[in-house]
Amino acid sequence: MTAEPTIAETADPAGVRGLLFVRDRGIFVLWAALLIGFGLWASPYFASLDNALLIANAAALTAIFAAGIAVGIICGALDLSIPGTAAMAGCVCGALMTHGVPVGLGIVAGLAVGVLVGVLNGLIALRGFNPIIVTIGSLSVLSGLAAALAGGYTIPGLTGLMFLGTDRFAGIPAPVWVVAALFVAGTVFLTRTRDGIRLMAVGGNAEAVRRAGIHADRYKVLGFVVSGFCAALGGLVTAALVTEANPAANPGIIFNALTAVALAGVSLAGGRGSLPRVLVGALILGTIANGLTIKGIQPYWATAVTGVLLLASLGLEKWVSTTVSRRLVVAAQDDKKVTR
């Protein structure tokens, strides 16, 4: 007696697995190709340990902000207030430090700003408002508050934050250590804890999670809180790198972070994503900018390439998802015919 073919067998499993590999692992192949390509093209300066540290340090800020955006998207809550939160966190920390508050307390206060913004964004969004509109409004409010707090000027002299910015530990820049700690903690949270797994499930299908007896709204707010925390952390590291807090919200933060997230294959519909891939996405952007700079190519070409990568990654995600769904539907129909 022979076994009947399954849906996976009729769905051209090799083809489906190949498409899923491109979506989930293609980013690692792309980064490897870029490293090899720039290593040959920009030899001998590109392929060196010092340059590798430069790339990692340059990608650190993008990675921190991208982590916040990624977690928000995974749970179905895109947070566009990140630049404002970063500016506000830096200014709060800077203002406290210039008035004699210990550095540690200033950092805690800055991070608390991010958590508070996340809670408020989440609670407002739960009232039925579009999260994108809510966070755009928050961005405007936070930008104005940061400027008011700083009196319209930067807050200089934040040398106490250098251990988060320009200092090195074991020869590695401090922001790289911050990114490593953040991504290890975030990956463990999303993949090894009950709350992290539930957060991803809420992004995939909030109604199904509610029917399972899980408080889905709580995890929506948690997504905003994580996003706000990462934004505040990024703001503090930014202030540490230049030893001053700038109240101006930088919209470029969103562009680079979203590009890294899109390259990582994080589903904009929510429910699927990987922080290690987001980190590689940020490193790809840093690699491109670094390689082009070594070759003396103007920075605006790196910006153009980044935009092309963003559009290409969105197109690839759409094509892979549509193709896989179509093949599985056809396979399911064929499977029904076989079982009749």
Secondary structure, 3 states (H helix, E strand, C coil): CCCCCCHHHHCCHHHHHHHHHHHHHHHHHHHHHHHHHHHHHCCCCCCCHHHHHHHHHHHHHHHHHHHHHHHHHHCCCCCCCHHHHHHHHHHHHHHHHHCCCCHHHHHHHHHHHHHHHHHHHHHHHCCCCCHHHHHHHHHHHHHHHHHHHHCCCCECCCHHHHHHCCCEECCEEHHHHHHHHHHHHHHHHHHHCHHHHHHHHHHHCHHHHHHCCCCHHHHHHHHHHHHHHHHHHHHHHHHHHHCCECCCCCCHHHHHHHHHHHHCCCCCCCCCCCHHHHHHHHHHHHHHHHHHHHCCCCHHHHHHHHHHHHHHHHHHHHHHHHHHHHHHHHHHHHHHHHHC
